[in-house]
Amino acid sequence: MNITILGIESSCDDTSAAIITDGILRSNVIASQKVHEEFGGVVPELASRAHQQNIVPVIDAALKRAGIDKSELSAIAFTRGPGLLGSLLVGTSFAKGLSLGLRIPIVDVNHLHGHVLSHFVKQSPDDVVPEFPFLCLLISGGNSQIILVKSYSEMEILGQTIDDAAGEAFDKCAKVMGLPYPGGPHIDRLASEGDPKRFKFARPHIPALDYSFSGLKTSFLYTLRDEIKKDPDFIEKNKADLAASLQTTIIAILLDKLDKAVKLTGVKTIAIGGGVSANSGVRNAIAEYCDRHHLTAFIPQRQFTTDNAAMVAIAGYYKYLDKNFCPYDLPPFARVTI
């Protein structure tokens, strides 16, 4: 008997639905919200309203692209948190209602857990996935974590940010430079044209394996402030070099703690996940680091780095195998760790 999971992701500003059968991806549909661009960040109320408009057509499209009827679903997996509560409520409520209507179980998924398990989304039976244990560097707009992944359900956070995350550093610095939202991709594009050694920004000295990016952000802002006093057009003249130097510094901070985690655990497999793992500099740096140290690297396809329902569906698939179902009275949650 085939196990077919519908995954629903609505934690922030992307409405996504995916179908996975026996671990193989059959469809993954994402509806992005352009309404936030003019505000320079996600507006929670607008996000939840857009999810309400998008969720039915997105799920309908996912079912049609997978070539199945809703009656063939075994269970529904949905993101219960962390994320924006209003957005999560849309996906949670829809999943519960559809579950009751179809008389099939629901499975709640931790959004961060989904990012880690995105490496297990197969598009063909021959796709290679990580072997346990492995280290996952989870880097996104709100999270920077080093996670020791022991199994599909057992994960240990070895280190995490104590303030800003890497994605926040990219986006906030990009905003000060006058770049459109989201700023991360624009920094990535400009960095390829600039001199990464032109500017020196502060690097934190945080104990153990924890991260901090607030000092880097402050150093970046002070540099701009001082230089603009001398030349009001400083940012426009130096955008590429600023982007390259910023990106290089963030990557160095990430790799420093990852290297310590590798030496501490002795683990030989490294995976990255989250929106910042789409960054070209990060991807190249991880690949080069693993090659230099004879480690196995798992770098996700870019379509699986951002918020997507495929990762929710695969996480739900493994919870379904364990019969780890969700009661209907569990509410969504805004903040939590794995």
Secondary structure, DSSP 8 states (H G I E B T S, - for coil): ---EEEEEE-SSSEEEEEEEETTEEEEEEEEE-GGGGGGTS--HHHHHHHHHHHHHHHHHHHHHHHT--GGG--EEEEEEESS-HHHHHHHHHHHHHHHHHHT--EEEEEHHHHHHHGGG-BSSTT-----SSEEEEEE-SS-EEEEEE-SSS-EEEEEEBSS--HHHHHHHHHHHTT--SS-HHHHHHHHTTS-TTS--------STT-B--HHHHHHHHHHHHHHHHH-TTHHHHHHHHHHHHHHHHHHHHHHHHHHHHHHHH---EEEEESGGGG-HHHHHHHHHHHHHTT-EEE---GGGTSS-HHHHHHHHHHHHHTT----TT----S----
